[in-house]
Amino acid sequence: MIMAEVRPRWDNPDEWLAMDFVKLTYVKSRKIWKLYWMRASGKWERYEPGRKDKQLENLIAVIREDRYGCFFG
């Protein structure tokens, strides 16, 4: 599952951009969710090494908190 920020382009408000910023993957064999964030390089990186959870809601709370400014700057 990927979440994206959607907003008008700064130099052309008639054009809209979607920028991915969160990726959640489910590991079925272990029944856990893993959380990733998009680096400026365009590569996905695990959020807090080892961060995983069985409850998706817990990771949504981590995204909202954004302790390190990885998701919302």
mmCIF file of the N, C-alpha and C atoms, coordinates in Angstrom:
data_MODEL
# 
_entry.id   MODEL 
# 
loop_
_atom_site.group_PDB 
_atom_site.id 
_atom_site.type_symbol 
_atom_site.label_atom_id 
_atom_site.label_alt_id 
_atom_site.label_comp_id 
_atom_site.label_asym_id 
_atom_site.label_entity_id 
_atom_site.label_seq_id 
_atom_site.pdbx_PDB_ins_code 
_atom_site.Cartn_x 
_atom_site.Cartn_y 
_atom_site.Cartn_z 
_atom_site.occupancy 
_atom_site.B_iso_or_equiv 
_atom_site.pdbx_formal_charge 
_atom_site.auth_seq_id 
_atom_site.auth_comp_id 
_atom_site.auth_asym_id 
_atom_site.auth_atom_id 
_atom_site.pdbx_PDB_model_num 
ATOM 1   N N  . MET A 1 1  ? 0.848  -1.159  0.000   1.00 0.00 ? 1  MET A N  1 
ATOM 2   C CA . MET A 1 1  ? 0.000  0.000   0.000   1.00 0.00 ? 1  MET A CA 1 
ATOM 3   C C  . MET A 1 1  ? 0.901  1.232   0.000   1.00 0.00 ? 1  MET A C  1 
ATOM 4   N N  . ILE A 1 2  ? 0.636  2.148   -0.904  1.00 0.00 ? 2  ILE A N  1 
ATOM 5   C CA . ILE A 1 2  ? 1.414  3.388   -0.990  1.00 0.00 ? 2  ILE A CA 1 
ATOM 6   C C  . ILE A 1 2  ? 0.489  4.577   -0.774  1.00 0.00 ? 2  ILE A C  1 
ATOM 7   N N  . MET A 1 3  ? 0.950  5.532   0.032   1.00 0.00 ? 3  MET A N  1 
ATOM 8   C CA . MET A 1 3  ? 0.216  6.774   0.253   1.00 0.00 ? 3  MET A CA 1 
ATOM 9   C C  . MET A 1 3  ? 0.935  7.892   -0.485  1.00 0.00 ? 3  MET A C  1 
ATOM 10  N N  . ALA A 1 4  ? 0.174  8.806   -1.053  1.00 0.00 ? 4  ALA A N  1 
ATOM 11  C CA . ALA A 1 4  ? 0.760  9.907   -1.810  1.00 0.00 ? 4  ALA A CA 1 
ATOM 12  C C  . ALA A 1 4  ? 0.122  11.227  -1.416  1.00 0.00 ? 4  ALA A C  1 
ATOM 13  N N  . GLU A 1 5  ? 0.922  12.274  -1.495  1.00 0.00 ? 5  GLU A N  1 
ATOM 14  C CA . GLU A 1 5  ? 0.423  13.637  -1.310  1.00 0.00 ? 5  GLU A CA 1 
ATOM 15  C C  . GLU A 1 5  ? 0.021  14.149  -2.693  1.00 0.00 ? 5  GLU A C  1 
ATOM 16  N N  . VAL A 1 6  ? -1.174 14.684  -2.806  1.00 0.00 ? 6  VAL A N  1 
ATOM 17  C CA . VAL A 1 6  ? -1.661 15.210  -4.083  1.00 0.00 ? 6  VAL A CA 1 
ATOM 18  C C  . VAL A 1 6  ? -1.885 16.709  -3.918  1.00 0.00 ? 6  VAL A C  1 
ATOM 19  N N  . ARG A 1 7  ? -1.246 17.483  -4.810  1.00 0.00 ? 7  ARG A N  1 
ATOM 20  C CA . ARG A 1 7  ? -1.384 18.939  -4.729  1.00 0.00 ? 7  ARG A CA 1 
ATOM 21  C C  . ARG A 1 7  ? -1.138 19.557  -6.098  1.00 0.00 ? 7  ARG A C  1 
ATOM 22  N N  . PRO A 1 8  ? -1.575 20.816  -6.277  1.00 0.00 ? 8  PRO A N  1 
ATOM 23  C CA . PRO A 1 8  ? -1.340 21.479  -7.563  1.00 0.00 ? 8  PRO A CA 1 
ATOM 24  C C  . PRO A 1 8  ? 0.148  21.777  -7.751  1.00 0.00 ? 8  PRO A C  1 
ATOM 25  N N  . ARG A 1 9  ? 0.572  21.734  -8.982  1.00 0.00 ? 9  ARG A N  1 
ATOM 26  C CA . ARG A 1 9  ? 1.955  22.063  -9.307  1.00 0.00 ? 9  ARG A CA 1 
ATOM 27  C C  . ARG A 1 9  ? 2.191  23.546  -9.008  1.00 0.00 ? 9  ARG A C  1 
ATOM 28  N N  . TRP A 1 10 ? 3.348  23.891  -8.434  1.00 0.00 ? 10 TRP A N  1 
ATOM 29  C CA . TRP A 1 10 ? 3.610  25.258  -7.977  1.00 0.00 ? 10 TRP A CA 1 
ATOM 30  C C  . TRP A 1 10 ? 3.608  26.274  -9.116  1.00 0.00 ? 10 TRP A C  1 
ATOM 31  N N  . ASP A 1 11 ? 4.067  25.854  -10.319 1.00 0.00 ? 11 ASP A N  1 
ATOM 32  C CA . ASP A 1 11 ? 4.161  26.809  -11.421 1.00 0.00 ? 11 ASP A CA 1 
ATOM 33  C C  . ASP A 1 11 ? 3.023  26.684  -12.434 1.00 0.00 ? 11 ASP A C  1 
ATOM 34  N N  . ASN A 1 12 ? 2.118  25.740  -12.175 1.00 0.00 ? 12 ASN A N  1 
ATOM 35  C CA . ASN A 1 12 ? 0.957  25.553  -13.046 1.00 0.00 ? 12 ASN A CA 1 
ATOM 36  C C  . ASN A 1 12 ? -0.169 24.938  -12.211 1.00 0.00 ? 12 ASN A C  1 
ATOM 37  N N  . PRO A 1 13 ? -0.962 25.767  -11.531 1.00 0.00 ? 13 PRO A N  1 
ATOM 38  C CA . PRO A 1 13 ? -1.991 25.260  -10.619 1.00 0.00 ? 13 PRO A CA 1 
ATOM 39  C C  . PRO A 1 13 ? -3.056 24.392  -11.293 1.00 0.00 ? 13 PRO A C  1 
ATOM 40  N N  . ASP A 1 14 ? -3.123 24.410  -12.613 1.00 0.00 ? 14 ASP A N  1 
ATOM 41  C CA . ASP A 1 14 ? -4.087 23.557  -13.308 1.00 0.00 ? 14 ASP A CA 1 
ATOM 42  C C  . ASP A 1 14 ? -3.596 22.112  -13.399 1.00 0.00 ? 14 ASP A C  1 
ATOM 43  N N  . GLU A 1 15 ? -2.315 21.899  -13.149 1.00 0.00 ? 15 GLU A N  1 
ATOM 44  C CA . GLU A 1 15 ? -1.731 20.564  -13.206 1.00 0.00 ? 15 GLU A CA 1 
ATOM 45  C C  . GLU A 1 15 ? -1.521 20.044  -11.780 1.00 0.00 ? 15 GLU A C  1 
ATOM 46  N N  . TRP A 1 16 ? -1.924 18.812  -11.537 1.00 0.00 ? 16 TRP A N  1 
ATOM 47  C CA . TRP A 1 16 ? -1.814 18.229  -10.205 1.00 0.00 ? 16 TRP A CA 1 
ATOM 48  C C  . TRP A 1 16 ? -0.707 17.182  -10.174 1.00 0.00 ? 16 TRP A C  1 
ATOM 49  N N  . LEU A 1 17 ? 0.004  17.121  -9.048  1.00 0.00 ? 17 LEU A N  1 
ATOM 50  C CA . LEU A 1 17 ? 1.083  16.163  -8.850  1.00 0.00 ? 17 LEU A CA 1 
ATOM 51  C C  . LEU A 1 17 ? 0.737  15.223  -7.704  1.00 0.00 ? 17 LEU A C  1 
ATOM 52  N N  . ALA A 1 18 ? 1.154  13.981  -7.828  1.00 0.00 ? 18 ALA A N  1 
ATOM 53  C CA . ALA A 1 18 ? 1.027  13.005  -6.745  1.00 0.00 ? 18 ALA A CA 1 
ATOM 54  C C  . ALA A 1 18 ? 2.430  12.552  -6.385  1.00 0.00 ? 18 ALA A C  1 
ATOM 55  N N  . MET A 1 19 ? 2.803  12.739  -5.122  1.00 0.00 ? 19 MET A N  1 
ATOM 56  C CA . MET A 1 19 ? 4.140  12.369  -4.671  1.00 0.00 ? 19 MET A CA 1 
ATOM 57  C C  . MET A 1 19 ? 4.030  11.316  -3.569  1.00 0.00 ? 19 MET A C  1 
ATOM 58  N N  . ASP A 1 20 ? 4.572  10.122  -3.838  1.00 0.00 ? 20 ASP A N  1 
ATOM 59  C CA . ASP A 1 20 ? 4.544  9.039   -2.857  1.00 0.00 ? 20 ASP A CA 1 
ATOM 60  C C  . ASP A 1 20 ? 5.384  9.415   -1.645  1.00 0.00 ? 20 ASP A C  1 
ATOM 61  N N  . PHE A 1 21 ? 4.888  9.076   -0.438  1.00 0.00 ? 21 PHE A N  1 
ATOM 62  C CA . PHE A 1 21 ? 5.679  9.377   0.753   1.00 0.00 ? 21 PHE A CA 1 
ATOM 63  C C  . PHE A 1 21 ? 5.645  8.276   1.802   1.00 0.00 ? 21 PHE A C  1 
ATOM 64  N N  . VAL A 1 22 ? 4.744  7.313   1.682   1.00 0.00 ? 22 VAL A N  1 
ATOM 65  C CA . VAL A 1 22 ? 4.663  6.198   2.626   1.00 0.00 ? 22 VAL A CA 1 
ATOM 66  C C  . VAL A 1 22 ? 4.409  4.912   1.851   1.00 0.00 ? 22 VAL A C  1 
ATOM 67  N N  . LYS A 1 23 ? 5.096  3.851   2.282   1.00 0.00 ? 23 LYS A N  1 
ATOM 68  C CA . LYS A 1 23 ? 4.811  2.522   1.734   1.00 0.00 ? 23 LYS A CA 1 
ATOM 69  C C  . LYS A 1 23 ? 4.673  1.566   2.903   1.00 0.00 ? 23 LYS A C  1 
ATOM 70  N N  . LEU A 1 24 ? 3.586  0.825   2.920   1.00 0.00 ? 24 LEU A N  1 
ATOM 71  C CA . LEU A 1 24 ? 3.343  -0.194  3.929   1.00 0.00 ? 24 LEU A CA 1 
ATOM 72  C C  . LEU A 1 24 ? 3.264  -1.536  3.213   1.00 0.00 ? 24 LEU A C  1 
ATOM 73  N N  . THR A 1 25 ? 4.032  -2.506  3.685   1.00 0.00 ? 25 THR A N  1 
ATOM 74  C CA . THR A 1 25 ? 3.975  -3.836  3.082   1.00 0.00 ? 25 THR A CA 1 
ATOM 75  C C  . THR A 1 25 ? 3.561  -4.842  4.139   1.00 0.00 ? 25 THR A C  1 
ATOM 76  N N  . TYR A 1 26 ? 2.810  -5.835  3.713   1.00 0.00 ? 26 TYR A N  1 
ATOM 77  C CA . TYR A 1 26 ? 2.343  -6.881  4.620   1.00 0.00 ? 26 TYR A CA 1 
ATOM 78  C C  . TYR A 1 26 ? 3.093  -8.165  4.313   1.00 0.00 ? 26 TYR A C  1 
ATOM 79  N N  . VAL A 1 27 ? 3.715  -8.731  5.346   1.00 0.00 ? 27 VAL A N  1 
ATOM 80  C CA . VAL A 1 27 ? 4.423  -9.997  5.215   1.00 0.00 ? 27 VAL A CA 1 
ATOM 81  C C  . VAL A 1 27 ? 3.481  -11.079 5.727   1.00 0.00 ? 27 VAL A C  1 
ATOM 82  N N  . LYS A 1 28 ? 2.834  -11.758 4.804   1.00 0.00 ? 28 LYS A N  1 
ATOM 83  C CA . LYS A 1 28 ? 1.785  -12.712 5.140   1.00 0.00 ? 28 LYS A CA 1 
ATOM 84  C C  . LYS A 1 28 ? 2.295  -13.855 6.022   1.00 0.00 ? 28 LYS A C  1 
ATOM 85  N N  . SER A 1 29 ? 3.484  -14.357 5.734   1.00 0.00 ? 29 SER A N  1 
ATOM 86  C CA . SER A 1 29 ? 4.018  -15.493 6.491   1.00 0.00 ? 29 SER A CA 1 
ATOM 87  C C  . SER A 1 29 ? 4.284  -15.155 7.956   1.00 0.00 ? 29 SER A C  1 
ATOM 88  N N  . ARG A 1 30 ? 4.577  -13.876 8.245   1.00 0.00 ? 30 ARG A N  1 
ATOM 89  C CA . ARG A 1 30 ? 4.860  -13.452 9.621   1.00 0.00 ? 30 ARG A CA 1 
ATOM 90  C C  . ARG A 1 30 ? 3.725  -12.637 10.224  1.00 0.00 ? 30 ARG A C  1 
ATOM 91  N N  . LYS A 1 31 ? 2.732  -12.313 9.394   1.00 0.00 ? 31 LYS A N  1 
ATOM 92  C CA . LYS A 1 31 ? 1.562  -11.536 9.822   1.00 0.00 ? 31 LYS A CA 1 
ATOM 93  C C  . LYS A 1 31 ? 1.967  -10.195 10.445  1.00 0.00 ? 31 LYS A C  1 
ATOM 94  N N  . ILE A 1 32 ? 2.850  -9.477  9.735   1.00 0.00 ? 32 ILE A N  1 
ATOM 95  C CA . ILE A 1 32 ? 3.295  -8.164  10.209  1.00 0.00 ? 32 ILE A CA 1 
ATOM 96  C C  . ILE A 1 32 ? 3.275  -7.162  9.061   1.00 0.00 ? 32 ILE A C  1 
ATOM 97  N N  . TRP A 1 33 ? 3.164  -5.895  9.422   1.00 0.00 ? 33 TRP A N  1 
ATOM 98  C CA . TRP A 1 33 ? 3.266  -4.779  8.482   1.00 0.00 ? 33 TRP A CA 1 
ATOM 99  C C  . TRP A 1 33 ? 4.624  -4.126  8.666   1.00 0.00 ? 33 TRP A C  1 
ATOM 100 N N  . LYS A 1 34 ? 5.246  -3.698  7.559   1.00 0.00 ? 34 LYS A N  1 
ATOM 101 C CA . LYS A 1 34 ? 6.508  -2.964  7.593   1.00 0.00 ? 34 LYS A CA 1 
ATOM 102 C C  . LYS A 1 34 ? 6.269  -1.577  7.011   1.00 0.00 ? 34 LYS A C  1 
ATOM 103 N N  . LEU A 1 35 ? 6.949  -0.594  7.571   1.00 0.00 ? 35 LEU A N  1 
ATOM 104 C CA . LEU A 1 35 ? 6.754  0.803   7.201   1.00 0.00 ? 35 LEU A CA 1 
ATOM 105 C C  . LEU A 1 35 ? 8.012  1.351   6.522   1.00 0.00 ? 35 LEU A C  1 
ATOM 106 N N  . TYR A 1 36 ? 7.814  2.039   5.387   1.00 0.00 ? 36 TYR A N  1 
ATOM 107 C CA . TYR A 1 36 ? 8.913  2.637   4.630   1.00 0.00 ? 36 TYR A CA 1 
ATOM 108 C C  . TYR A 1 36 ? 8.607  4.099   4.349   1.00 0.00 ? 36 TYR A C  1 
ATOM 109 N N  . TRP A 1 37 ? 9.654  4.901   4.136   1.00 0.00 ? 37 TRP A N  1 
ATOM 110 C CA . TRP A 1 37 ? 9.504  6.306   3.754   1.00 0.00 ? 37 TRP A CA 1 
ATOM 111 C C  . TRP A 1 37 ? 10.348 6.559   2.515   1.00 0.00 ? 37 TRP A C  1 
ATOM 112 N N  . MET A 1 38 ? 9.965  7.564   1.737   1.00 0.00 ? 38 MET A N  1 
ATOM 113 C CA . MET A 1 38 ? 10.641 7.888   0.481   1.00 0.00 ? 38 MET A CA 1 
ATOM 114 C C  . MET A 1 38 ? 11.747 8.899   0.737   1.00 0.00 ? 38 MET A C  1 
ATOM 115 N N  . ARG A 1 39 ? 12.985 8.522   0.420   1.00 0.00 ? 39 ARG A N  1 
ATOM 116 C CA . ARG A 1 39 ? 14.128 9.439   0.543   1.00 0.00 ? 39 ARG A CA 1 
ATOM 117 C C  . ARG A 1 39 ? 14.114 10.431  -0.616  1.00 0.00 ? 39 ARG A C  1 
ATOM 118 N N  . ALA A 1 40 ? 14.848 11.513  -0.488  1.00 0.00 ? 40 ALA A N  1 
ATOM 119 C CA . ALA A 1 40 ? 14.943 12.511  -1.553  1.00 0.00 ? 40 ALA A CA 1 
ATOM 120 C C  . ALA A 1 40 ? 15.517 11.902  -2.833  1.00 0.00 ? 40 ALA A C  1 
ATOM 121 N N  . SER A 1 41 ? 16.265 10.811  -2.691  1.00 0.00 ? 41 SER A N  1 
ATOM 122 C CA . SER A 1 41 ? 16.851 10.129  -3.844  1.00 0.00 ? 41 SER A CA 1 
ATOM 123 C C  . SER A 1 41 ? 15.806 9.341   -4.634  1.00 0.00 ? 41 SER A C  1 
ATOM 124 N N  . GLY A 1 42 ? 14.600 9.213   -4.071  1.00 0.00 ? 42 GLY A N  1 
ATOM 125 C CA . GLY A 1 42 ? 13.551 8.442   -4.722  1.00 0.00 ? 42 GLY A CA 1 
ATOM 126 C C  . GLY A 1 42 ? 13.546 6.975   -4.314  1.00 0.00 ? 42 GLY A C  1 
ATOM 127 N N  . LYS A 1 43 ? 14.370 6.616   -3.340  1.00 0.00 ? 43 LYS A N  1 
ATOM 128 C CA . LYS A 1 43 ? 14.440 5.229   -2.880  1.00 0.00 ? 43 LYS A CA 1 
ATOM 129 C C  . LYS A 1 43 ? 13.683 5.077   -1.565  1.00 0.00 ? 43 LYS A C  1 
ATOM 130 N N  . TRP A 1 44 ? 13.028 3.921   -1.418  1.00 0.00 ? 44 TRP A N  1 
ATOM 131 C CA . TRP A 1 44 ? 12.313 3.611   -0.187  1.00 0.00 ? 44 TRP A CA 1 
ATOM 132 C C  . TRP A 1 44 ? 13.301 3.135   0.861   1.00 0.00 ? 44 TRP A C  1 
ATOM 133 N N  . GLU A 1 45 ? 13.082 3.571   2.112   1.00 0.00 ? 45 GLU A N  1 
ATOM 134 C CA . GLU A 1 45 ? 13.931 3.147   3.222   1.00 0.00 ? 45 GLU A CA 1 
ATOM 135 C C  . GLU A 1 45 ? 13.037 2.762   4.396   1.00 0.00 ? 45 GLU A C  1 
ATOM 136 N N  . ARG A 1 46 ? 13.442 1.702   5.115   1.00 0.00 ? 46 ARG A N  1 
ATOM 137 C CA . ARG A 1 46 ? 12.673 1.291   6.296   1.00 0.00 ? 46 ARG A CA 1 
ATOM 138 C C  . ARG A 1 46 ? 12.670 2.422   7.311   1.00 0.00 ? 46 ARG A C  1 
ATOM 139 N N  . TYR A 1 47 ? 11.521 2.678   7.881   1.00 0.00 ? 47 TYR A N  1 
ATOM 140 C CA . TYR A 1 47 ? 11.380 3.695   8.921   1.00 0.00 ? 47 TYR A CA 1 
ATOM 141 C C  . TYR A 1 47 ? 11.789 3.079   10.245  1.00 0.00 ? 47 TYR A C  1 
ATOM 142 N N  . GLU A 1 48 ? 12.656 3.721   10.985  1.00 0.00 ? 48 GLU A N  1 
ATOM 143 C CA . GLU A 1 48 ? 13.191 3.183   12.233  1.00 0.00 ? 48 GLU A CA 1 
ATOM 144 C C  . GLU A 1 48 ? 13.589 1.735   11.988  1.00 0.00 ? 48 GLU A C  1 
ATOM 145 N N  . PRO A 1 49 ? 14.856 1.465   11.820  1.00 0.00 ? 49 PRO A N  1 
ATOM 146 C CA . PRO A 1 49 ? 15.275 0.076   11.534  1.00 0.00 ? 49 PRO A CA 1 
ATOM 147 C C  . PRO A 1 49 ? 14.575 -0.922  12.442  1.00 0.00 ? 49 PRO A C  1 
ATOM 148 N N  . GLY A 1 50 ? 13.966 -1.889  11.811  1.00 0.00 ? 50 GLY A N  1 
ATOM 149 C CA . GLY A 1 50 ? 13.251 -2.913  12.554  1.00 0.00 ? 50 GLY A CA 1 
ATOM 150 C C  . GLY A 1 50 ? 11.809 -2.554  12.882  1.00 0.00 ? 50 GLY A C  1 
ATOM 151 N N  . ARG A 1 51 ? 11.341 -1.367  12.448  1.00 0.00 ? 51 ARG A N  1 
ATOM 152 C CA . ARG A 1 51 ? 9.964  -0.965  12.780  1.00 0.00 ? 51 ARG A CA 1 
ATOM 153 C C  . ARG A 1 51 ? 8.972  -1.818  12.000  1.00 0.00 ? 51 ARG A C  1 
ATOM 154 N N  . LYS A 1 52 ? 8.189  -2.569  12.738  1.00 0.00 ? 52 LYS A N  1 
ATOM 155 C CA . LYS A 1 52 ? 7.128  -3.384  12.155  1.00 0.00 ? 52 LYS A CA 1 
ATOM 156 C C  . LYS A 1 52 ? 6.070  -3.575  13.222  1.00 0.00 ? 52 LYS A C  1 
ATOM 157 N N  . ASP A 1 53 ? 4.883  -3.968  12.792  1.00 0.00 ? 53 ASP A N  1 
ATOM 158 C CA . ASP A 1 53 ? 3.796  -4.120  13.749  1.00 0.00 ? 53 ASP A CA 1 
ATOM 159 C C  . ASP A 1 53 ? 2.755  -5.057  13.186  1.00 0.00 ? 53 ASP A C  1 
ATOM 160 N N  . LYS A 1 54 ? 2.058  -5.762  14.053  1.00 0.00 ? 54 LYS A N  1 
ATOM 161 C CA . LYS A 1 54 ? 0.976  -6.636  13.601  1.00 0.00 ? 54 LYS A CA 1 
ATOM 162 C C  . LYS A 1 54 ? -0.294 -5.850  13.318  1.00 0.00 ? 54 LYS A C  1 
ATOM 163 N N  . GLN A 1 55 ? -0.424 -4.657  13.905  1.00 0.00 ? 55 GLN A N  1 
ATOM 164 C CA . GLN A 1 55 ? -1.611 -3.836  13.742  1.00 0.00 ? 55 GLN A CA 1 
ATOM 165 C C  . GLN A 1 55 ? -1.317 -2.645  12.830  1.00 0.00 ? 55 GLN A C  1 
ATOM 166 N N  . LEU A 1 56 ? -2.009 -2.566  11.719  1.00 0.00 ? 56 LEU A N  1 
ATOM 167 C CA . LEU A 1 56 ? -1.834 -1.468  10.775  1.00 0.00 ? 56 LEU A CA 1 
ATOM 168 C C  . LEU A 1 56 ? -2.113 -0.122  11.449  1.00 0.00 ? 56 LEU A C  1 
ATOM 169 N N  . GLU A 1 57 ? -3.084 -0.075  12.343  1.00 0.00 ? 57 GLU A N  1 
ATOM 170 C CA . GLU A 1 57 ? -3.451 1.168   13.021  1.00 0.00 ? 57 GLU A CA 1 
ATOM 171 C C  . GLU A 1 57 ? -2.277 1.757   13.799  1.00 0.00 ? 57 GLU A C  1 
ATOM 172 N N  . ASN A 1 58 ? -1.422 0.904   14.357  1.00 0.00 ? 58 ASN A N  1 
ATOM 173 C CA . ASN A 1 58 ? -0.264 1.392   15.105  1.00 0.00 ? 58 ASN A CA 1 
ATOM 174 C C  . ASN A 1 58 ? 0.722  2.107   14.182  1.00 0.00 ? 58 ASN A C  1 
ATOM 175 N N  . LEU A 1 59 ? 0.894  1.596   12.972  1.00 0.00 ? 59 LEU A N  1 
ATOM 176 C CA . LEU A 1 59 ? 1.802  2.243   12.032  1.00 0.00 ? 59 LEU A CA 1 
ATOM 177 C C  . LEU A 1 59 ? 1.199  3.534   11.483  1.00 0.00 ? 59 LEU A C  1 
ATOM 178 N N  . ILE A 1 60 ? -0.110 3.581   11.328  1.00 0.00 ? 60 ILE A N  1 
ATOM 179 C CA . ILE A 1 60 ? -0.774 4.827   10.916  1.00 0.00 ? 60 ILE A CA 1 
ATOM 180 C C  . ILE A 1 60 ? -0.523 5.908   11.975  1.00 0.00 ? 60 ILE A C  1 
ATOM 181 N N  . ALA A 1 61 ? -0.565 5.526   13.245  1.00 0.00 ? 61 ALA A N  1 
ATOM 182 C CA . ALA A 1 61 ? -0.276 6.479   14.329  1.00 0.00 ? 61 ALA A CA 1 
ATOM 183 C C  . ALA A 1 61 ? 1.168  6.971   14.246  1.00 0.00 ? 61 ALA A C  1 
ATOM 184 N N  . VAL A 1 62 ? 2.103  6.096   13.897  1.00 0.00 ? 62 VAL A N  1 
ATOM 185 C CA . VAL A 1 62 ? 3.509  6.484   13.745  1.00 0.00 ? 62 VAL A CA 1 
ATOM 186 C C  . VAL A 1 62 ? 3.646  7.491   12.603  1.00 0.00 ? 62 VAL A C  1 
ATOM 187 N N  . ILE A 1 63 ? 2.932  7.257   11.502  1.00 0.00 ? 63 ILE A N  1 
ATOM 188 C CA . ILE A 1 63 ? 2.968  8.184   10.363  1.00 0.00 ? 63 ILE A CA 1 
ATOM 189 C C  . ILE A 1 63 ? 2.428  9.549   10.787  1.00 0.00 ? 63 ILE A C  1 
ATOM 190 N N  . ARG A 1 64 ? 1.316  9.563   11.498  1.00 0.00 ? 64 ARG A N  1 
ATOM 191 C CA . ARG A 1 64 ? 0.730  10.837  11.948  1.00 0.00 ? 64 ARG A CA 1 
ATOM 192 C C  . ARG A 1 64 ? 1.665  11.583  12.891  1.00 0.00 ? 64 ARG A C  1 
ATOM 193 N N  . GLU A 1 65 ? 2.315  10.861  13.783  1.00 0.00 ? 65 GLU A N  1 
ATOM 194 C CA . GLU A 1 65 ? 3.245  11.497  14.728  1.00 0.00 ? 65 GLU A CA 1 
ATOM 195 C C  . GLU A 1 65 ? 4.457  12.069  13.981  1.00 0.00 ? 65 GLU A C  1 
ATOM 196 N N  . ASP A 1 66 ? 4.986  11.316  13.025  1.00 0.00 ? 66 ASP A N  1 
ATOM 197 C CA . ASP A 1 66 ? 6.123  11.746  12.190  1.00 0.00 ? 66 ASP A CA 1 
ATOM 198 C C  . ASP A 1 66 ? 7.253  12.337  13.030  1.00 0.00 ? 66 ASP A C  1 
ATOM 199 N N  . ARG A 1 67 ? 7.698  11.592  14.012  1.00 0.00 ? 67 ARG A N  1 
ATOM 200 C CA . ARG A 1 67 ? 8.712  12.033  14.965  1.00 0.00 ? 67 ARG A CA 1 
ATOM 201 C C  . ARG A 1 67 ? 9.977  12.578  14.314  1.00 0.00 ? 67 ARG A C  1 
ATOM 202 N N  . TYR A 1 68 ? 10.407 12.001  13.195  1.00 0.00 ? 68 TYR A N  1 
ATOM 203 C CA . TYR A 1 68 ? 11.667 12.398  12.553  1.00 0.00 ? 68 TYR A CA 1 
ATOM 204 C C  . TYR A 1 68 ? 11.471 13.282  11.323  1.00 0.00 ? 68 TYR A C  1 
ATOM 205 N N  . GLY A 1 69 ? 10.250 13.638  11.002  1.00 0.00 ? 69 GLY A N  1 
ATOM 206 C CA . GLY A 1 69 ? 9.984  14.510  9.850   1.00 0.00 ? 69 GLY A CA 1 
ATOM 207 C C  . GLY A 1 69 ? 10.202 13.827  8.512   1.00 0.00 ? 69 GLY A C  1 
ATOM 208 N N  . CYS A 1 70 ? 10.064 12.530  8.475   1.00 0.00 ? 70 CYS A N  1 
ATOM 209 C CA . CYS A 1 70 ? 10.274 11.782  7.223   1.00 0.00 ? 70 CYS A CA 1 
ATOM 210 C C  . CYS A 1 70 ? 9.069  11.851  6.285   1.00 0.00 ? 70 CYS A C  1 
ATOM 211 N N  . PHE A 1 71 ? 7.875  11.987  6.831   1.00 0.00 ? 71 PHE A N  1 
ATOM 212 C CA . PHE A 1 71 ? 6.674  11.926  6.008   1.00 0.00 ? 71 PHE A CA 1 
ATOM 213 C C  . PHE A 1 71 ? 6.139  13.308  5.611   1.00 0.00 ? 71 PHE A C  1 
ATOM 214 N N  . PHE A 1 72 ? 6.129  14.206  6.564   1.00 0.00 ? 72 PHE A N  1 
ATOM 215 C CA . PHE A 1 72 ? 5.536  15.523  6.308   1.00 0.00 ? 72 PHE A CA 1 
ATOM 216 C C  . PHE A 1 72 ? 6.541  16.664  6.415   1.00 0.00 ? 72 PHE A C  1 
ATOM 217 N N  . GLY A 1 73 ? 7.822  16.314  6.516   1.00 0.00 ? 73 GLY A N  1 
ATOM 218 C CA . GLY A 1 73 ? 8.885  17.336  6.571   1.00 0.00 ? 73 GLY A CA 1 
ATOM 219 C C  . GLY A 1 73 ? 8.983  17.901  7.894   1.00 0.00 ? 73 GLY A C  1 
# 
